[in-house]
């Protein structure tokens, strides 16, 4: 699942008429970079949630060349369900097996095939696997931590990257309404000893402000983040 329903208010006025996932970085949109990285990793079906200016995202998906992954839209209208609520709404499209979740506004050289590998060797008791990164300046306090055995803990030493693999059962115990973030569910799974983690020390940028967008555009021409191949290339 690719999360693309956010308003992107910190990037206004750029996002007043263009949804954040369709902002260009290195000549292609953030969304297209994400889709291509997942296709390269072997993902053949991608659920994409939309809300703010969702029709523009639909049009971008329809315009993609044939030969790529099947992209299925989960339309939230104007509900703005937040991350947890958006994933919960899309569960009927995702099935009952573990699935990867990727934020569409993250620019990274993390190999998405590592998420696919997690799915293939998923332990029966696990509810979540999270990719963590060193704390950036805008999140100096951190979110989680990871011990040497790869278990996720709630000590805020590292930052959640927005890349994860989740099991649908993670959402079964939530009873606090339909609009909610993902973090409380991850914290609960960590407390239960049912969440794992890994740390990525490569490039990672949560493109949430104009300054970070400028940084992403500067870095996008580097060897690791050059134009990824897409359908039909």
Order of alpha helices (4+ residues) and beta strands (2+ residues): beta-beta-beta-alpha-beta-alpha-beta-alpha-alpha-beta-beta-alpha-beta-beta-beta-alpha-beta-beta-alpha
